[in-house]
Amino acid sequence: MRQKTVFCCSECGNETVKWSGRCTACGAWDSLVEVKLDAKSKGSTKRTASKKTPKLISDLDTEAELRFSTGIGELDRVLGGGAVKGSLVLVGGAPGIGKSTLLLQLCGLVEGEQKILYVTGEESERQLKMRAQRLGVDNGQIYVLAETGLTEVLEAADELEPDIMIVDSIQTMFDPEVSSAPGSVSQVRECTMSIMRMTKEKGFTTFVVGHINKEGNIAGPKVLEHMVDCVLYFEGERSTSFRILRAGKNRFGSTNEIGVFEMVDTGLKELQNPSEILLSGRPDNAPGTCVQFQTGAYSAKLTSGSNMVWRYRGLKTHTCRNSGFSCACNI
């Protein structure tokens, strides 16, 4: 079968028959990647969904509870109050940052009798079992599938009908109907589209692990982030044990919340009060420390021990040597 060669932009997914140094759609430089496609695969309508009729927005049912707690308070906060049924969540981060650890801990802490399908394309079943024992995750209805073939993964999900599916990672998934290597632009796009279609049809929640490139963005086409409902970034410095979870996109909540964790021997530990951890270990009355906070009309800047510089709506300033946080001086 004769193959057709196209050039696909790794940033926006635009396809063109000629190579160019700059994408004509999004303007990104040096982003066109050569992709070979079979003539029969273009415009394929595999796994078509059942026909649905349009409904009035006033007739849509919203009484059923769509959210559920993941058992991890920091993750629930970033997601907007818990995970949403029928949503597709993309979790990205650097290698070794703790993406798989976070999702494996979710399997053991999620509320209720949730049936979970954990698809691992980077570890064997034995390796995943060893990691689960270290994290204390060894009970519940957690089904493990070590597979990279997209067809086998979708068939297993269709047969098992899980409440939560975890795919680790999307770059290892392989669609046999796409003639390109796993991790390529076409493979990542088509695999994500197929997983998203089944997630919406079946109504279960899917967490997909994604790698990042050297620029810190999710590896693969930029359209990948447009297809999913939520994009989470798991970040942290290699020299410290602290991790920060933030949302770059969230269709069901705010993107202003963050979750803070600490990596310990038994996995990720939630930090309910990050300020206490970050300010601990400092000697008393040490110069060079500046902490600014605001209560009501007053804003205070703490410098060098208990000496406070108070500002009243930016009009008056004086130095207060009271030990408490409330200033009773007459200004």
N, C-alpha and C positions, 0 to 999 in steps of 0.2 A: 504494500500500500504506500503510495506516494505521500510524503510528509510535506506539510506547509510550514514555512518558517516565518514567525512574526517576532516583533520586538515589544516586550512588555515593560512598562514603567514600574519599578519597584516601589515607588512612592504613591501613585494614584491608581495604578492598574490599567492605564490606557494602553491600547495595542496599536501598533503601526507596522506597515510592511517594510519600512526602511529605517535603518539605524540613524540616529542623530545624537549629537552631543548633549542636546537639551530636549526635555520632553515638551512637546507643543501644547499639552493639556494643562500641566501644573507648573511648568517652568523649571523643574528640578534638573540639575546638571549631572551628567554621567550616571543616569538612573535606568537606562534602557538595557534590558537583559534579553538575550536571544532565547526563544522558546520554540520547540518543534511540536506541532500539533498534527494529529491524524485528521484526514478529511472527514471521517465519520464522526469524530468527537466534537466538531464545531457545531454549536447549537443543539447539543444533546439535551433531551428532555427526560433523563432518567429520574426515577423516584418522584414522579409527579404527584402532587398532593391531590386529595379529593376535592371535587368542585364545591365551592361555597358561594352563597348568595349574599349580597350586601345587606347590612342592617343599619337602622337608624341609631345614632349614637345615644339617643334617649332610651332605647330598648336594650342596650347592653347591660349585662348583669355585673354589678360590682359589689354585691353583698358578701360574696364568699371571701374569706380571708386569703390573701395572696401571699403574704409574707410568713416566714417562719424563722426562728432563731437558729443560727449556726452553732450556738454553744460557745462562741468566742465573742466576747463583748466588743473588743476593738474592731473586729471584722464587721460585726453588725452595725456599728456606728458608721463606718466608712460606706457600707452598702445602703445606708439610709434607714436603718431600723430592722435589718434582717434581709435574708435572701428572698427573692421573688420567684414564685413558681412560674415555669415557662420562660425563664430568662437565660441568656447566654453571657457568662462572665469570663473575661480574658484577664489572666493574672500574668504579668510580665516582671522580669527582674534579671539581674546578672547571675551567672552560674554560681551555685553554692550559697546564694543569699538566703534561701529557706522557703522557696515557693512550694516544693513538694512536701516539706515538713508542715507547712501551714495547712495545706489541704488534707494531709493524712491525719493531722490532729482534729480537723473538722469532722472526719469520719467517726471519731470516737466521742465527740462532744455534742453532735447535733441532737436537737431535741426530738422526742418521739421515736417511734419504731420506723425510722426511715430506711428504705432499701437503697443501698449505694452500690454503684458499679464503678470500680476504679480501673481505668484502662491505662496501663503503663507500657510505653514504647521504648523506654530508656533503661529499665531494670527488669530483671527476671522475677518470677514469682517468689523465689527463695530470698532474693535480696530485699524485696519489698516486705516480706514476712519478718526478716531480721530487723528492719528499720521500724516496723510497726511494734514489735516487742520492746524495742528501746524506748519508744514514745508512749508505751502503755496502751496501745490501740490494738486490742486483740479480741474484741467481742462485737456483738451487733450483727446486723445483716449487711456485711461488707463483702462484696464479690469482686474478685481480682481477675483481670483478663490481661495477659501479656501478649499484646498483638499490635501490629502496625498497619495491617490491612484495613482500609476503611470499610469495605464490604462486610468483613467479619465483625467489625465493631458495631456497625449499624444493625446487623442481624442479631447479635447478642443483646443489644439494647431493646430491640423490638420484642424479643422473646422474654427477657427478664422483666421489662417494664419497671425500671428503677424510679425512685423519687429524686435521686441525685446521681449525676454521671460526672466523673472527673477524667479528663483526657490529658495525659502527661507524656509527651507534649504534642502540640499541633504540628511542629516541624518534623516529627517522625512519622506522621500518618501518610499513607500512600494509597492513592486512588488508581486502580489498574486501568481505568478508562482515560487517564491523562498520561500522555507519553513524555514524562519528564521526571527527574530525580526527586525523591522526597526532600522537602524543605525548599523547593523552588517556588517561584511566584505563583505559577499555575496550580501546583499541588496544594499549597497553603490556602489559596483562594477557594478552590473547588471543595477541599475537605471541610473547610469552615462553613461553606454554604450548605453542604449536605448535613452537617451536624446541626446547624441552626434550623434547617427545615424540620428535622425530626424533633428537635427540642420544642418547637412551636406546636407541632402536630400532637405530640404525646403529652405536653404540659409539664415535663420534669425540668429540673434546674441543672444546668451544665456549667462546670468550671473547666476552662481550657488554659493550660499552661503554655506561655509563649516565651521564646528566647528574645533577647535584645541584641542589637548590633553595637558597634563601637561608638556610635553617636548617642546611645542610650535610648533609642526608639525600638518599638516592637519589630523584630525581624520579619520580613515579608512585605507584601504590598500594603500601602496605606489604607486601602479599602477594607482590610481586615478589621481595623478599629472602627470603621463605619458600620460594619455588619453586626457587631456584637452590641449588647445592651449596656455593658459596663466594662470599663478598662481600669484595672487596678495595677499600680506600680509598687513593687516591693523593693525598697532601697535601703542602703546602709553602707558604712565604711568598713573595709576589711580589717582595719586596725581596732575596731570596737565591736562590742557584742550587741549593740542596739540596732533595731530595724524599724523602719517607718513604712507604713502602708497608706497610700493615698490613692484617690480616684482621679483619673484624668478625664473620665467620661462616666456619667451615671444618668440613665434615663428615668430612674425611679427615686432619685434623691439628690442631695446636694453634693458638690465636689469640694466643699470647703473643710470637710472633716478629715482627720488623720488618725491612724492607729499606731501606737508605739509598743514595740515588743523588745524583749531581751532574749538572745539566744543562749540557752544553758544546756547542760548535758542531757536533760530529759526533753528537750525541744524548745519551743517558743513560749516564753512567759509574758503574760500581759502586764503592762505597766499602767496601773490606774492613775497614778500621780507622777507624771514624768518630771514635773518641776522639782519635786523632792529629790528625785534621783540625780538630776543634773546639778543641783545646788549642794548636794551632800559632799562631804570630804573637804570643804573649804575651811581654812582656819578662821577663827573669830577675829574681828577687828583688823582684817588684812586689807591693805590698800589695793586699789585696782579693780575691785568688784563693783559692778553697777547693775542694779535690778530696778526696773521701772514698772510701776503698776498704777492703776487708776480706780478710784471709788467715788462715784458721784461727780461733784464739781471739782474735787481735789485730785491732783495727780502727784505722786510722790516718786522721787528718785533716791534710792538708798545707795549711799556711797560711804565706804570705809566704816563698817560697823553700824552703830545705831544713829549716826548723824544723817538726818533726812533733809532734803531740799524740797520744800513744798511749793506748789504753784496753784493759785486759785484762779481758774479759768484763764490762765496765761497773763494775768494783770499784775500780780504781786508775787514776790519770791522772798523767802527767808529760810534760814537754817534752823531746824528743830532738833533738839538733842533729847527729846523724850524717847523712852525705850519702846513705847507702844506704837501701833500703826495709825492711831488716831491723833491728830494734832489739835490741842486745846488752846493753842496760843491765840492771842488777839491780833489778827492781821488786818 
